[in-house]
């Protein structure tokens, strides 16, 4: 397997959605937000929503592709959060009509509140919004390649990097110099899933040499 990092195009949107939706499908948050699971109707909804924001300012969608098969192994969405972005009221995103809107609102509200509490709205920083590996291809290097792209940018710019981590991803992020600065829990039992989702806000200051 030969892995290659590529910039995504609009034509790749369906593959982008396929990878990240399958990566998170079994998680408690997704089970709370999507009682019916990742149906074809839901995946098409995500594709159309992603296409509408594909050219959003200071956003980059990347993929790691198996050059031998052209299969998408991992994907990431990076953004550069600056004063303009942080002080612009985001357009409301359409909610999937067959999903659990209350669970979605609770989750996104918790993540957004944590990010603003940690990073504020005045300093510029790099933000890893999504990092996902196709199930069955974990630990093959795709995540490291996608993570390194953004941390290289942050180091060049002399900026901090922010992400929200699940327990599964923390080990990789720590190897790249990220540290936990805040933790938060979301009780999912009101949304039909008797579990507590734990997330960690992690920050990485700009650095020199990175892991290979």
C-alpha positions in Angstrom: 0.0 0.0 0.0 1.4 3.4 -1.0 -0.3 6.3 0.7 -0.5 9.8 -0.9 -1.8 13.0 0.6 -4.1 15.0 -1.8 -6.3 18.1 -1.8 -9.9 17.2 -2.2 -12.2 18.5 -4.9 -15.9 18.9 -5.0 -16.1 15.6 -6.9 -14.6 13.9 -3.8 -17.3 15.0 -1.5 -19.2 11.7 -1.4 -16.0 9.9 -0.5 -15.2 12.5 2.2 -18.6 11.9 3.7 -18.4 8.1 3.3 -15.1 7.9 5.3 -15.9 10.2 8.2 -19.5 9.0 8.6 -18.3 5.3 8.7 -15.5 6.2 11.1 -17.9 7.7 13.7 -20.9 5.5 13.0 -20.6 3.3 16.1 -19.9 6.0 18.5 -22.4 7.0 21.2 -22.9 10.5 19.9 -23.8 9.3 16.4 -26.1 6.7 17.9 -27.9 9.5 19.9 -28.1 11.9 16.9 -29.0 9.2 14.3 -31.5 6.7 15.7 -31.8 5.2 12.2 -28.1 5.1 11.6 -26.2 6.1 8.4 -29.0 5.6 5.9 -28.4 6.4 2.2 -30.8 9.3 2.7 -28.7 10.7 5.5 -25.4 10.3 3.6 -26.9 12.1 0.6 -28.0 14.9 3.0 -24.4 15.2 4.2 -23.0 15.4 0.7 -25.4 18.2 -0.2 -24.6 20.1 3.0 -20.8 19.7 2.5 -21.0 20.9 -1.1 -22.7 24.1 0.0 -19.7 24.9 2.3 -16.9 23.4 0.2 -15.4 26.7 -0.7 -15.7 28.3 2.7 -13.0 30.8 3.5 -9.9 29.4 5.1 -11.0 25.8 5.0 -9.1 22.9 3.6 -10.3 19.4 2.9 -7.6 16.7 2.6 -7.5 13.0 1.9 -5.0 10.2 2.1 -5.4 7.9 -0.8 -4.1 4.4 -1.5 -2.2 5.0 -4.8 -2.5 1.4 -5.8 -6.3 1.2 -5.5 -7.4 5.0 -5.4 -9.3 4.2 -2.2 -9.7 7.0 0.3 -8.1 5.8 3.5 -8.4 9.0 5.7 -9.8 12.5 5.5 -9.4 15.7 7.4 -10.9 19.2 7.5 -8.6 22.0 8.7 -9.4 25.6 9.2 -7.5 28.8 10.0 -9.5 30.6 12.6 -8.8 34.4 12.5 -10.5 37.5 13.7 -12.9 37.6 10.7 -14.0 34.0 11.1 -14.3 34.1 14.9 -16.4 37.2 15.0 -18.7 36.3 12.1 -22.0 34.8 13.1 -22.1 31.3 11.5 -25.0 30.6 9.2 -27.4 28.1 10.8 -26.7 24.6 9.5 -29.6 22.5 8.3 -30.4 19.7 10.6 -31.2 16.2 9.3 -35.0 16.0 9.7 -35.0 12.4 10.7 -32.2 12.8 13.3 -32.4 13.8 16.9 -32.1 17.6 16.8 -31.8 18.0 20.5 -28.8 15.6 20.7 -27.1 17.4 17.8 -27.6 20.8 19.4 -26.4 19.6 22.7 -23.2 18.1 21.2 -22.3 20.9 18.9 -23.0 23.5 21.6 -20.7 21.7 24.1 -17.9 21.5 21.6 -18.3 25.1 20.4 -18.5 26.4 24.0 -15.3 24.5 25.0 -13.4 25.8 22.0 -14.3 29.5 22.6 -13.6 29.1 26.3 -10.1 27.8 25.6 -9.1 29.8 22.5 -11.3 33.0 22.8 -12.3 35.1 19.8 -9.3 37.3 19.4 -6.3 35.2 18.6 -5.6 33.4 15.3 -5.1 29.7 15.4 -5.3 26.5 13.3 -8.2 24.2 14.0 -8.6 20.5 13.2 -12.3 20.1 12.7 -12.4 16.5 11.4 -9.9 13.7 11.3 -11.2 10.3 10.3 -9.8 7.0 9.1 -11.8 4.5 7.1 -12.6 1.5 9.3 -10.2 -1.4 8.7 -7.3 1.0 7.8 -6.4 2.3 11.2 -2.7 2.6 12.2 -1.4 2.6 8.7 -0.2 6.2 8.8 -3.1 8.1 7.2 -4.0 10.0 10.5 -0.4 11.1 11.0 -0.1 12.4 7.4 -3.3 14.4 7.8 -2.3 15.7 11.2 1.2 16.7 10.1 -0.2 18.8 7.2 -1.9 21.1 9.7 0.7 21.2 12.4 3.3 22.0 9.7 1.2 25.0 8.7 0.8 26.1 12.3 4.6 25.8 13.0 5.3 27.9 9.8 2.8 30.5 10.9 3.9 30.4 14.6 0.4 29.7 15.7 -1.3 27.4 18.2 -3.4 24.5 17.0 -6.7 23.4 18.6 -8.7 20.2 18.4 -11.4 18.3 20.3 -10.3 14.7 21.0 -12.1 11.5 21.8 -10.2 9.1 24.1 -9.2 7.0 21.0 -7.4 9.8 19.3 -5.5 11.3 22.3 -2.4 9.1 22.1 -1.7 10.2 18.5 -2.3 13.9 19.3 -0.1 13.8 22.3 2.8 12.4 20.2 2.4 15.6 18.1 2.7 17.9 21.1 -0.9 18.4 22.0 -1.9 18.7 25.6 -5.3 18.5 27.3 -6.4 21.9 28.6 -10.1 21.3 29.3 -12.4 18.2 29.5 -16.1 18.0 29.2 -18.8 15.3 29.5 -22.2 15.0 27.8 -24.8 12.7 29.3 -26.6 11.1 26.3 -29.2 9.3 28.3 -31.9 12.0 27.6 -31.4 11.1 23.9 -31.8 7.4 24.2 -28.2 6.3 24.7 -27.3 5.4 28.3 -23.7 6.6 28.1 -21.6 9.6 28.9 -19.5 11.0 26.0 -16.2 12.3 27.1 -14.2 14.8 25.1 -10.9 16.7 25.7 -10.0 20.1 24.3 -6.3 19.9 23.3 -3.9 22.7 22.3 -0.5 22.5 20.7 1.9 25.4 20.7 4.1 25.9 17.6 7.1 23.7 17.5 10.3 22.8 15.6 10.9 19.3 14.6 7.9 17.0 14.4 7.6 13.2 14.7 8.1 11.2 11.5 
